[in-house]
Amino acid sequence: MCDDAIENESVVTASRHALGWLVVGNSIGLLLSLLLLKPEWQPGRLTYGHWVPLHLNAQLYGWTALPLVGWLFSMFEVDRGPARRWGPPMIWAWTSALALACFRWLSGETSGKIFLDWRNGSLWGFLVALGFLWAIFAVTWWRRKSEWGSLRRRISLTGLIGLAFVPVVMWIAASPKTYPPIDRTTGGPTGSSLLGSTLVVIGLMLLLPRVLGNRGEGKARWGTWVFFGLSWLVFGLTEIIGGGHFDAWQIGAMGMLLPWAWLIPRDWSGFVWPGNSGVWRMCLVFWWVVLVLAGVAMYQPGVLDHLKFTQGLVAHSHLAMAGFTTSFCALLIANLTGRPVGGRDSILVWHGGVITMIGVLAWMGWREGNGSDWMIVQAGWREVGLILRMLSGVAMLAASVVWMNHFSKS
């Protein structure tokens, strides 16, 4: 982690753009909540379905991805190397590719795959940005490898090789010819796919304080690392076997996540965290525990069937993104830049909005699972729920605007 703000220019730029995309994503989310209330307000051909990819991808590839890009800049020490002047332009290239894609998605050009809507020009624009990013890391590694110890040099080279495959994986994953792993009998997710994707996040959380160089010693002993490896083994085996949420092995795969609700907070308690990130660490731990418990509970037979294809799953998505992921990104930005992300009031407003949003969507989703009559016969309750959802969006948008302005001025 760089101590000087000038040396950290690429990281600060990535963080600033990430917060800007958070505002964009929240603005579109508020628009979507308004269109649910008043469908007649849809502007011509720019219907609800055209706006959804913008909301989802602004949050994922803007707000979520750019702090991780900043983390990679920090790990490769780009701002101390020969490619430091290319860091900020690369962030602008990323933002430009995402902005171009937004216009293409708004026009209806999409692969039809959620979070993988890249297609034709938008896809190639993003692949170019990814290639530009990798070239910066490659130049930095080549020019600075002699300054690093042999262990760090080997680890960073392994990371560099792994990152080289990201554009290829994106190109394959965005193709309409490939599909995510699902239970074909129900259309729901497999426990193994949920376990695997969550293990990636667990790996990032285990790495975070260690890579950032926080003082102290984590409490993840050999048992934790063995269980981490065992979890990946279970993922591989259950992925090969297949099945869905009625199969014991897939339910068991999801159950492997339960110990991590305790192991991650326990490990982190052994580190000393910067003062300006303490509130976000507490928020992240809270949302992490809730996310794990809710995810395992929702995957059970009867529960998933009741909430599947309802706003209950939208509630879970907001739990994962607006609650957990936002806390992770804010914690990461605060650690990398030394700048606070929001103050007490704006953070309380954000999480109050998130909790209200999740509660309302979960309630509406459960009612939907009981039957659609309540949305027609008792339409007043539906309107109340949609209004509360919209007001939550207003609160979250206001908080994100405050964060963006506060960060830029600090």
NORJOVEN-V672191 format. One record per backbone hydrogen bond with DSSP energy under -1.0 kcal/mol. CO is the residue of the C=O (numbers start at 1). NH is the residue of the N-H. E is the energy in kcal/mol with one decimal. If there is no record, write none. Layout:
co=[CO | CO]
nh=[NH | NH]
e=[E | E]
//
This chain:
co=[4 | 6 | 8 | 9 | 10 | 11 | 12 | 13 | 14 | 15 | 16 | 17 | 18 | 19 | 20 | 21 | 22 | 23 | 24 | 25 | 26 | 27 | 28 | 29 | 30 | 31 | 32 | 33 | 34 | 38 | 39 | 42 | 43 | 45 | 47 | 47 | 48 | 51 | 52 | 53 | 54 | 55 | 56 | 57 | 58 | 59 | 60 | 62 | 65 | 66 | 67 | 68 | 69 | 70 | 71 | 72 | 73 | 77 | 78 | 81 | 83 | 84 | 86 | 87 | 88 | 89 | 90 | 91 | 92 | 93 | 94 | 95 | 96 | 97 | 98 | 99 | 100 | 101 | 102 | 103 | 104 | 105 | 113 | 119 | 120 | 121 | 122 | 123 | 124 | 125 | 126 | 127 | 128 | 129 | 130 | 131 | 132 | 133 | 134 | 135 | 136 | 137 | 138 | 139 | 140 | 141 | 144 | 149 | 150 | 151 | 152 | 153 | 154 | 155 | 156 | 157 | 158 | 159 | 160 | 162 | 163 | 165 | 166 | 167 | 168 | 169 | 170 | 175 | 183 | 183 | 188 | 190 | 191 | 192 | 193 | 194 | 195 | 196 | 197 | 198 | 199 | 200 | 201 | 202 | 203 | 204 | 207 | 208 | 209 | 215 | 219 | 221 | 222 | 223 | 224 | 225 | 226 | 227 | 228 | 229 | 230 | 231 | 232 | 233 | 234 | 235 | 236 | 237 | 238 | 244 | 247 | 248 | 249 | 250 | 251 | 254 | 255 | 257 | 258 | 259 | 259 | 260 | 262 | 263 | 264 | 265 | 267 | 268 | 270 | 274 | 275 | 277 | 278 | 279 | 280 | 281 | 282 | 283 | 284 | 285 | 286 | 287 | 288 | 289 | 290 | 291 | 292 | 293 | 294 | 295 | 297 | 300 | 300 | 303 | 304 | 307 | 310 | 311 | 312 | 313 | 314 | 315 | 316 | 317 | 318 | 319 | 320 | 321 | 323 | 324 | 325 | 326 | 327 | 328 | 329 | 330 | 331 | 332 | 333 | 334 | 343 | 344 | 345 | 346 | 347 | 348 | 349 | 350 | 351 | 352 | 353 | 354 | 355 | 356 | 357 | 358 | 359 | 360 | 361 | 362 | 363 | 364 | 365 | 366 | 372 | 373 | 373 | 378 | 379 | 380 | 381 | 382 | 383 | 384 | 385 | 386 | 387 | 388 | 389 | 390 | 391 | 392 | 393 | 394 | 395 | 396 | 397 | 398 | 399 | 400 | 401 | 402 | 403 | 404 | 405 | 406]
nh=[8 | 9 | 12 | 13 | 14 | 15 | 16 | 17 | 18 | 19 | 20 | 21 | 22 | 23 | 24 | 25 | 26 | 27 | 28 | 29 | 30 | 31 | 32 | 33 | 34 | 35 | 36 | 37 | 38 | 41 | 42 | 44 | 46 | 47 | 50 | 51 | 52 | 55 | 56 | 57 | 58 | 59 | 60 | 61 | 63 | 64 | 65 | 66 | 69 | 70 | 71 | 72 | 73 | 74 | 75 | 76 | 78 | 80 | 81 | 84 | 86 | 87 | 90 | 91 | 92 | 93 | 94 | 95 | 96 | 97 | 98 | 99 | 100 | 101 | 102 | 103 | 104 | 105 | 106 | 107 | 109 | 108 | 116 | 122 | 124 | 125 | 126 | 127 | 128 | 129 | 130 | 131 | 132 | 133 | 134 | 135 | 136 | 137 | 138 | 139 | 140 | 141 | 142 | 143 | 144 | 145 | 147 | 153 | 154 | 155 | 156 | 157 | 158 | 159 | 160 | 161 | 162 | 163 | 164 | 165 | 166 | 169 | 170 | 171 | 172 | 173 | 174 | 178 | 186 | 187 | 183 | 194 | 195 | 196 | 197 | 198 | 199 | 200 | 201 | 202 | 203 | 204 | 205 | 206 | 207 | 208 | 211 | 212 | 214 | 272 | 221 | 225 | 226 | 227 | 228 | 229 | 230 | 231 | 232 | 233 | 234 | 235 | 236 | 237 | 238 | 239 | 240 | 241 | 242 | 247 | 251 | 252 | 253 | 254 | 255 | 257 | 258 | 260 | 261 | 262 | 263 | 264 | 266 | 267 | 268 | 269 | 270 | 271 | 217 | 277 | 278 | 281 | 282 | 283 | 284 | 285 | 286 | 287 | 288 | 289 | 290 | 291 | 292 | 293 | 294 | 295 | 296 | 297 | 298 | 299 | 300 | 303 | 304 | 307 | 308 | 310 | 313 | 315 | 316 | 317 | 318 | 319 | 320 | 321 | 323 | 324 | 325 | 326 | 327 | 328 | 329 | 330 | 331 | 332 | 333 | 334 | 335 | 336 | 337 | 338 | 347 | 348 | 349 | 350 | 351 | 352 | 353 | 354 | 355 | 356 | 357 | 358 | 359 | 360 | 361 | 362 | 363 | 364 | 365 | 366 | 367 | 368 | 369 | 370 | 375 | 376 | 377 | 381 | 383 | 384 | 385 | 386 | 387 | 388 | 389 | 390 | 391 | 392 | 393 | 394 | 395 | 396 | 397 | 398 | 399 | 400 | 401 | 402 | 403 | 404 | 405 | 406 | 407 | 408 | 409 | 410]
e=[-1.3 | -1.4 | -2.8 | -2.5 | -2.4 | -2.2 | -2.6 | -2.4 | -2.1 | -2.3 | -1.8 | -2.4 | -1.8 | -1.8 | -2.0 | -3.1 | -2.4 | -2.3 | -2.2 | -2.1 | -2.3 | -2.0 | -2.5 | -2.0 | -1.8 | -2.3 | -1.7 | -1.2 | -3.0 | -2.2 | -1.7 | -1.4 | -2.2 | -2.2 | -1.0 | -1.2 | -1.6 | -1.8 | -2.4 | -2.5 | -2.1 | -1.4 | -2.0 | -2.4 | -2.0 | -2.0 | -1.6 | -1.5 | -2.0 | -2.6 | -2.0 | -2.1 | -2.3 | -2.1 | -2.6 | -2.5 | -2.3 | -1.5 | -1.6 | -1.3 | -1.6 | -1.2 | -1.8 | -1.8 | -2.1 | -2.1 | -2.3 | -2.6 | -2.6 | -2.4 | -2.3 | -2.7 | -2.7 | -2.1 | -2.0 | -1.6 | -1.8 | -3.1 | -2.3 | -1.2 | -2.3 | -1.3 | -2.1 | -1.4 | -2.3 | -2.3 | -1.9 | -2.3 | -2.0 | -1.7 | -2.4 | -2.3 | -2.5 | -2.2 | -2.3 | -2.2 | -1.7 | -1.7 | -2.6 | -2.5 | -2.2 | -2.7 | -2.5 | -2.2 | -1.7 | -1.4 | -1.6 | -2.6 | -2.2 | -2.5 | -2.8 | -1.9 | -2.3 | -2.3 | -2.4 | -2.5 | -2.3 | -2.5 | -1.2 | -1.3 | -1.2 | -2.7 | -2.7 | -2.3 | -2.2 | -3.1 | -2.2 | -1.7 | -1.3 | -3.2 | -3.3 | -1.8 | -2.4 | -2.9 | -2.2 | -1.8 | -2.3 | -1.3 | -1.1 | -2.5 | -2.4 | -1.8 | -2.2 | -2.3 | -2.0 | -2.2 | -3.3 | -2.2 | -2.2 | -3.2 | -1.2 | -1.5 | -2.5 | -2.2 | -2.0 | -2.2 | -2.6 | -2.4 | -1.6 | -1.9 | -2.5 | -2.2 | -2.4 | -2.3 | -2.7 | -2.1 | -1.7 | -2.2 | -2.5 | -1.9 | -2.2 | -2.8 | -1.8 | -1.7 | -1.9 | -1.9 | -1.2 | -1.1 | -1.6 | -1.5 | -2.5 | -1.7 | -2.0 | -2.5 | -2.6 | -1.5 | -1.4 | -2.0 | -1.6 | -1.7 | -1.1 | -2.0 | -2.1 | -2.1 | -2.6 | -2.4 | -2.1 | -2.6 | -2.7 | -2.3 | -2.1 | -2.8 | -2.4 | -2.3 | -2.8 | -2.6 | -2.4 | -2.1 | -2.7 | -1.1 | -1.1 | -1.1 | -2.2 | -2.0 | -2.4 | -1.7 | -1.1 | -2.0 | -1.7 | -2.1 | -2.1 | -2.1 | -2.3 | -3.0 | -1.6 | -2.2 | -2.8 | -1.8 | -1.4 | -2.5 | -2.8 | -2.5 | -2.3 | -2.5 | -2.7 | -2.4 | -2.0 | -2.6 | -2.6 | -1.5 | -2.3 | -2.3 | -2.4 | -2.4 | -2.4 | -2.4 | -2.4 | -2.5 | -2.6 | -2.2 | -2.7 | -2.8 | -2.5 | -2.6 | -2.6 | -2.6 | -2.2 | -2.7 | -2.6 | -2.3 | -2.0 | -2.3 | -2.1 | -1.1 | -1.1 | -1.6 | -3.5 | -1.2 | -2.2 | -2.2 | -2.4 | -2.4 | -2.3 | -2.4 | -2.2 | -2.1 | -2.6 | -2.1 | -1.8 | -2.0 | -2.0 | -2.3 | -2.4 | -2.5 | -2.2 | -2.2 | -2.1 | -1.9 | -2.3 | -2.4 | -2.3 | -2.8 | -2.7 | -1.9 | -1.5 | -1.2]
//
